[in-house]
């Protein structure tokens, strides 16, 4: 390894290698090793306190009940296959780390959790292909506080002109890191942006989500802008989601479409989606895990506030995406996801829920062709449509009693993760939105 890696670092002029992890508070963290010392860290990585997986977003102390404390050390071991020079930080490179204890994958490692769920899918003969679709705000600091970087509207070409340089630099940096850019446009909120990147294998999709957030924030800073993925920054402006697009493959064939009936889902796709919907109230503790997340998820806000699915229905939690090509649809979108989520945990849990739907032959109801928020309660009840959790406390309670997801996470990871979520809820449940945003804006 040393013979191959060290010359590669030298050829790229790398001075520091940042070894990254995403913790249970869903904060991207890293330790950087200098080139002069890298040979000592090639195999065993760097040490971090085991308690790092119990640190909530608002304080630097382990959450009560996490099972973790000041005693205990794990190794953050680089996966050198993910080594990427950073185009926005010349001389630095990024590598994703695996948490290892006693020479084995640590049970509390989020990256290892997603690897396990990918392996579970493979045992069912399935390969999960995914992409996270991010919305975020460009913000600027003024004497009156943080404000949007512009006052434009959805898909405004003026926004494209205002931010051309920074968007071009972000797009070029993403492509240079192996993330092909598909589309860009300004979103509904003033200063809000959306850049979509190409789908890939599940583990790589989670890594891309981390790299995407890092890249956007770093390049925005170079242009005197703050970029934030926080779900709800302004009470009267659009929230930012991070929709998760998914498809299922087997032997090179997309299994989402029903090849016998055009425009319909296959049976396996229906069962996978049914599993997601069945577990969605609990999943939300992992896919929309911050107190702020629930300020975005409201009826009539295109955020998936109701447990239902529909074809091209942006008010349904699951939107099946039609396209003009043959064998449509080829993918579906889970809307109740945002970028305050740890992508390893969120995607891994979604896979676990979908596989449960397949294994238990869960039935998918009829697609909803209207905004469910305009249906009466009786109509929603007849159609088995219900309102999803309206705050973090409710989704925590759902996850705490969802044995399928708890078993997938494993006892230790579930305990630590729930402890962090509960600590955050207790600390922030009574905060005014302005106080909450001030605390979380630069975390995400």
BELGIBEL-V610249 format. One record per residue. RES is the residue in one small letter. NEAR is the number of other ideal C-beta (glycine too) atoms within 12 Angstrom. Layout:
BEGIN
RES&NEAR ; RES&NEAR
END
This chain:
BEGIN
x&19 ; x&16 ; x&9 ; x&14 ; x&26 ; x&23 ; x&14 ; x&22 ; x&32 ; x&18 ; x&13 ; x&23 ; x&16 ; x&30 ; x&22 ; x&27 ; x&42 ; x&35 ; x&36 ; x&42 ; x&46 ; x&41 ; x&43 ; x&46 ; x&42 ; x&46 ; x&34 ; x&37 ; x&31 ; x&31 ; x&26 ; x&27 ; x&33 ; x&20 ; x&26 ; x&15 ; x&17 ; x&32 ; x&18 ; x&16 ; x&30 ; x&26 ; x&17 ; x&22 ; x&33 ; x&34 ; x&22 ; x&31 ; x&28 ; x&32 ; x&27 ; x&39 ; x&45 ; x&37 ; x&33 ; x&41 ; x&36 ; x&27 ; x&18 ; x&16 ; x&22 ; x&29 ; x&34 ; x&20 ; x&21 ; x&32 ; x&27 ; x&35 ; x&20 ; x&13 ; x&11 ; x&25 ; x&21 ; x&34 ; x&29 ; x&38 ; x&34 ; x&37 ; x&30 ; x&27 ; x&16 ; x&29 ; x&32 ; x&36 ; x&29 ; x&31 ; x&28 ; x&31 ; x&27 ; x&17 ; x&20 ; x&29 ; x&38 ; x&40 ; x&40 ; x&42 ; x&44 ; x&37 ; x&44 ; x&29 ; x&27 ; x&14 ; x&13 ; x&14 ; x&26 ; x&33 ; x&27 ; x&41 ; x&41 ; x&50 ; x&42 ; x&35 ; x&45 ; x&42 ; x&28 ; x&31 ; x&41 ; x&31 ; x&23 ; x&29 ; x&39 ; x&21 ; x&15 ; x&27 ; x&17 ; x&35 ; x&30 ; x&46 ; x&32 ; x&44 ; x&39 ; x&45 ; x&40 ; x&46 ; x&42 ; x&47 ; x&44 ; x&43 ; x&35 ; x&27 ; x&17 ; x&12 ; x&7 ; x&7 ; x&16 ; x&25 ; x&22 ; x&36 ; x&32 ; x&26 ; x&18 ; x&27 ; x&20 ; x&20 ; x&17 ; x&22 ; x&15 ; x&18 ; x&31 ; x&23 ; x&15 ; x&24 ; x&37 ; x&18 ; x&19 ; x&37 ; x&33 ; x&19 ; x&26 ; x&41 ; x&31 ; x&20 ; x&34 ; x&35 ; x&21 ; x&22 ; x&33 ; x&24 ; x&35 ; x&19 ; x&30 ; x&18 ; x&20 ; x&28 ; x&25 ; x&35 ; x&34 ; x&30 ; x&38 ; x&29 ; x&38 ; x&40 ; x&46 ; x&37 ; x&44 ; x&27 ; x&36 ; x&24 ; x&30 ; x&28 ; x&26 ; x&44 ; x&36 ; x&36 ; x&37 ; x&45 ; x&41 ; x&39 ; x&47 ; x&46 ; x&43 ; x&44 ; x&43 ; x&38 ; x&41 ; x&46 ; x&35 ; x&30 ; x&36 ; x&34 ; x&24 ; x&21 ; x&25 ; x&16 ; x&32 ; x&33 ; x&43 ; x&41 ; x&50 ; x&44 ; x&48 ; x&39 ; x&42 ; x&29 ; x&17 ; x&14 ; x&30 ; x&31 ; x&42 ; x&47 ; x&43 ; x&51 ; x&39 ; x&46 ; x&37 ; x&46 ; x&38 ; x&41 ; x&29 ; x&20 ; x&10 ; x&8 ; x&19 ; x&31 ; x&36 ; x&38 ; x&32 ; x&21 ; x&21 ; x&11 ; x&14 ; x&17 ; x&24 ; x&22 ; x&38 ; x&33 ; x&24 ; x&33 ; x&36 ; x&34 ; x&30 ; x&43 ; x&47 ; x&34 ; x&41 ; x&51 ; x&42 ; x&37 ; x&42 ; x&45 ; x&36 ; x&41 ; x&46 ; x&50 ; x&48 ; x&54 ; x&52 ; x&53 ; x&50 ; x&51 ; x&47 ; x&45 ; x&48 ; x&37 ; x&36 ; x&42 ; x&42 ; x&25 ; x&24 ; x&16 ; x&28 ; x&31 ; x&40 ; x&49 ; x&37 ; x&44 ; x&38 ; x&41 ; x&43 ; x&35 ; x&26 ; x&23 ; x&29 ; x&29 ; x&34 ; x&44 ; x&46 ; x&51 ; x&35 ; x&41 ; x&33 ; x&25 ; x&20 ; x&11 ; x&14 ; x&13 ; x&24 ; x&25 ; x&39 ; x&31 ; x&35 ; x&48 ; x&40 ; x&48 ; x&43 ; x&51 ; x&49 ; x&47 ; x&47 ; x&49 ; x&48 ; x&47 ; x&45 ; x&48 ; x&48 ; x&47 ; x&49 ; x&44 ; x&51 ; x&53 ; x&50 ; x&44 ; x&47 ; x&49 ; x&39 ; x&35 ; x&34 ; x&34 ; x&22 ; x&17 ; x&16 ; x&25 ; x&17 ; x&34 ; x&24 ; x&21 ; x&28 ; x&34 ; x&18 ; x&24 ; x&24 ; x&35 ; x&28 ; x&16 ; x&24 ; x&13 ; x&15 ; x&9 ; x&19 ; x&25 ; x&14 ; x&15 ; x&24 ; x&21 ; x&37 ; x&26 ; x&28 ; x&41 ; x&33 ; x&25 ; x&31 ; x&40 ; x&24 ; x&27 ; x&39 ; x&36 ; x&20 ; x&34 ; x&39 ; x&25 ; x&18 ; x&30 ; x&17 ; x&30 ; x&42 ; x&25 ; x&21 ; x&35 ; x&40 ; x&27 ; x&16 ; x&28 ; x&42 ; x&38 ; x&28 ; x&41 ; x&49 ; x&40 ; x&33 ; x&46 ; x&47 ; x&31 ; x&30 ; x&40 ; x&34 ; x&22 ; x&26 ; x&33 ; x&23 ; x&13 ; x&21 ; x&15 ; x&26 ; x&18 ; x&17 ; x&33 ; x&32 ; x&20 ; x&25 ; x&36 ; x&32 ; x&23 ; x&33 ; x&41
END
